[in-house]
Amino acid sequence: MTVPITVWTLPACVQCQQTMREFDKRGIIYRKRELNRSKKALERFRELNLLQAPIIETDDRRWSGFRLDKINSLEIYLKHERVQGRSVPLEPIVQVADETEDDD
């Protein structure tokens, strides 16, 4: 099993595009979800004080906005996990992506 990474985006979001471009360049596998399609996700992220797109969720961390420092840290973490033969930490967080569905 790989480390689950979700990138929550908004249409025409430059920082979202920059984040996904960095992930692609580094070979970081992620799934893309659209914030504007899930009112539940928006509400949950507001509760978590994550107010800027994109919002990134991994197995054990969350952040919002284009954060090159966080992307660098995530890349190092993923490389370390692969070297150690581990794919996920022992206590993963429950992603908002797993708690919500897109609104129809």
C-alpha positions, 0 to 999 in steps of 0.5 A, spaced: 500 500 500 502 506 498 502 513 502 495 516 500 495 523 498 490 527 496 490 534 493 484 538 494 483 544 488 479 549 485 478 551 478 483 556 475 487 555 482 494 557 480 497 554 487 493 548 485 497 547 479 504 549 481 503 544 487 501 538 482 506 540 477 511 539 483 508 532 485 508 530 478 516 532 477 518 529 483 514 522 481 509 523 487 503 519 486 496 523 488 489 523 487 485 530 485 479 532 488 475 538 487 473 543 493 467 546 489 464 539 489 464 537 496 460 542 501 462 537 507 469 537 505 469 545 505 466 545 512 471 540 515 477 544 512 474 550 515 473 547 522 481 545 521 483 552 519 485 550 512 482 556 508 487 556 502 487 552 496 490 547 495 489 543 501 494 537 501 492 531 505 497 525 506 497 519 511 499 523 517 499 531 515 495 536 512 497 543 509 494 548 505 497 553 499 503 552 495 508 550 500 515 548 497 518 546 504 512 541 505 513 538 498 520 537 499 519 534 506 514 530 503 518 527 498 524 526 503 519 522 507 516 518 502 524 516 500 525 514 507 519 510 507 521 506 501 528 505 503 526 502 510 521 498 506 515 501 509 509 505 506 505 508 511 506 510 518 502 506 524 497 511 525 494 514 519 489 520 519 483 519 516 483 524 510 477 528 509 477 525 502 475 519 505 469 522 509 466 526 504 463 524 497 462 530 491 456 533 491 451 531 485 
